[in-house]
Amino acid sequence: MNKKTVVIVSAIIGLFLVGASVMAYTSDQSKKKDAENAAMMKEEEAAAMAKEDAMEKEGDAMMTKGSFTDYDTVKLANAEKGDVVLYFSAPWCPTCQEANKNFNASGTPDGLTLLKVDYDSSTDLKKQYGVTYQHTFVQVDKDGKQLKKWSGSTSYDQLKAETI
């Protein structure tokens, strides 16, 4: 072999080695980036799951400790984890005023969601549940189906005694 051929072959081998090194380096960088992306996705997924679990526990805790709040159809879903009672109340009703005072003064029993319905403006709900006078309580399921109806409770103890 002559000197020129050796130089050309050496140059080709050198270029081949440089190209292979560049490809290996690029491949390593790509694998590192893929591994970093996979790790980041796992972290984000774990964070999302943790957040979802926390929200679910918060919702469970809210239901567990009970609540006394204004009527909202969304809150009927609380019936999956406890009792939901619609409380038809009027500001001019002395019995309602006494009950409101008692309900606000003491903590709501665990597992009870008491939803205050404005007797004067909730005509459709009054018709739906056959409510003819203020200070009526209607226990409902998560779909809003009536389970029981009564009147006269002015304390949480009385409410819990009435719920089924």
Secondary structure in CASP SS format (residue, H / E / C, confidence):
PFRMAT SS
TARGET T0000
AUTHOR 0000-0000-0000
METHOD secondary structure of the structure
MODEL  1
M C 1.00
N C 1.00
K H 1.00
K H 1.00
T H 1.00
V H 1.00
V H 1.00
I H 1.00
V H 1.00
S H 1.00
A H 1.00
I H 1.00
I H 1.00
G H 1.00
L H 1.00
F H 1.00
L H 1.00
V H 1.00
G H 1.00
A H 1.00
S H 1.00
V H 1.00
M H 1.00
A H 1.00
Y H 1.00
T H 1.00
S H 1.00
D H 1.00
Q H 1.00
S H 1.00
K H 1.00
K H 1.00
K H 1.00
D H 1.00
A H 1.00
E H 1.00
N H 1.00
A H 1.00
A H 1.00
M H 1.00
M H 1.00
K H 1.00
E H 1.00
E H 1.00
E H 1.00
A H 1.00
A H 1.00
A H 1.00
M H 1.00
A H 1.00
K H 1.00
E H 1.00
D H 1.00
A H 1.00
M H 1.00
E H 1.00
K H 1.00
E H 1.00
G H 1.00
D H 1.00
A H 1.00
M H 1.00
M H 1.00
T H 1.00
K H 1.00
G C 1.00
S E 1.00
F E 1.00
T E 1.00
D E 1.00
Y C 1.00
D C 1.00
T H 1.00
V H 1.00
K H 1.00
L H 1.00
A H 1.00
N H 1.00
A H 1.00
E H 1.00
K C 1.00
G C 1.00
D E 1.00
V E 1.00
V E 1.00
L E 1.00
Y E 1.00
F E 1.00
S E 1.00
A C 1.00
P C 1.00
W C 1.00
C C 1.00
P H 1.00
T H 1.00
C H 1.00
Q H 1.00
E H 1.00
A H 1.00
N H 1.00
K H 1.00
N H 1.00
F H 1.00
N H 1.00
A H 1.00
S C 1.00
G C 1.00
T C 1.00
P C 1.00
D C 1.00
G C 1.00
L E 1.00
T E 1.00
L E 1.00
L E 1.00
K E 1.00
V E 1.00
D E 1.00
Y C 1.00
D C 1.00
S C 1.00
S C 1.00
T H 1.00
D H 1.00
L H 1.00
K H 1.00
K H 1.00
Q H 1.00
Y H 1.00
G C 1.00
V C 1.00
T C 1.00
Y C 1.00
Q C 1.00
H C 1.00
T E 1.00
F E 1.00
V E 1.00
Q E 1.00
V E 1.00
D C 1.00
K C 1.00
D C 1.00
G C 1.00
K C 1.00
Q E 1.00
L E 1.00
K E 1.00
K E 1.00
W E 1.00
S E 1.00
G C 1.00
S C 1.00
T C 1.00
S C 1.00
Y H 1.00
D H 1.00
Q H 1.00
L H 1.00
K H 1.00
A H 1.00
E H 1.00
T C 1.00
I C 1.00
END
